[in-house]
Amino acid sequence: MAIASLIVVFFSSLIGMILGYVALAQIKRTGEGSRGMALAAVIIGWVATGVAIIVVVVVFMAPSGTSHYRY
């Protein structure tokens, strides 16, 4: 699950992040390895989601380049 979350996070940060949290819960419950990969997927997912939010805000807040006012 941790490997899958790390791969998926590069294509869909939200789904990869969710899989990372599921993998962390599974690792905690069963004591398996790969905690680092699951944690990396969660961190990359949060960073990618944050960057996407910033990009969306900047794009919508940027001036359109055309002015509605006549000089």
Buried (B, 14 or more C-beta within 10 A) or exposed (E): BBEBBBEBBEEEBEBBBBBBBBBBEBBEEEEEEBBEBBBBBBEBBBEBBEEEEEEEEEEEEEEEEEEEEEE
